Structures are given as C-alpha cells and as structure tokens.
Amino acid sequence: MAKIFLDTNVFIDLIEDRGNKNIAQVLDGQKVYVSPLSTHIMFYVGKKRVPDSKANATVSQLEIVSLTKEIHNHSLDGPTSDLEDNIQLHSAAEAECDYFLTSDEKLLKMKFFGKIRVVNTLPPQTH
C-alpha cells in the first residue's frame, strides 16, 4: 500500500468527478492524504456550503495532515515561490508520503521533493 498525497487540483477533481475518471479506482486500497488547505480551497472556489454530503463522504475516507506552525514556516522558505504549493509539498513530507499526485506542470518538473515522487499518474505497482 502506497502513501499518496493529493495536490489540491487532484483533490478537487476527485470530489467533482472531473479530470481523471479513474482516480477513485486508482486510489482504492491506498493510504491517501490531503491538507486541510485543500478542503478550504475546494469549498471556497466551488462556492460550496457545509455540510456537503459528497465532499464530507470523500473527505472522511482520507487522512488529513495537520497544518502546523512547522509546515507553515518551512513553506515560507520554499521550494517554490507559491506558498500554497509549498504547504502541499511540506504536508506530504510531514506524512512521509511516497507520491505527490498533481496535474500542476510546474510541480511535475520537480520530479521529486525529498524522497517523494511528484507524479501525475501512479505507477502500475501501486494499483
């Protein structure tokens, strides 16, 4: 079982059933993590109101990485110029994830963040 962190764009695609239609199947049986920041962004951008039964059901199946002062402070130093991206990356590192799943081309160019592979699809052995 792999530990997979979902970047906000993948998380929103999962909740909204858009983008990669197989994402839920691919994640089945894996340990999946998100930042609480992703939930906030999804509700804000989507103008969702709480409670939202579909979002709540999906989020309840995921591991939420606590947004700590340490994650925040590390994020202020990088590795990118985008604070939100840094929070996501440092949250994945805090959870000791194997993969950081994103569709963000800028982040994909990194290929790795520490020991975490930055990918837009998971390798076959994780399915």
HELIX and SHEET records of a PDB file:
HELIX    1   1 THR A    8  GLU A   16  1                                   9    
HELIX    2   2 ILE A   23  LEU A   27  1                                   5    
HELIX    3   3 PRO A   36  VAL A   45  1                                  10    
HELIX    4   4 SER A   53  VAL A   59  1                                   7    
HELIX    5   5 LYS A   69  SER A   75  1                                   7    
HELIX    6   6 LEU A   83  GLU A   94  1                                  12    
HELIX    7   7 GLU A  105  LEU A  108  1                                   4    
HELIX    8   8 PRO A  124  THR A  126  5                                   3    
SHEET    1   A 6 GLU A  63  ILE A  64  0                                        
SHEET    2   A 6 LYS A  31  VAL A  34  1                                        
SHEET    3   A 6 LYS A   3  LEU A   6  1                                        
SHEET    4   A 6 TYR A  99  LEU A 101  1                                        
SHEET    5   A 6 ILE A 116  VAL A 119  1                                        
SHEET    6   A 6 PHE A 112  PHE A 113 -1                                        
END                                                                             
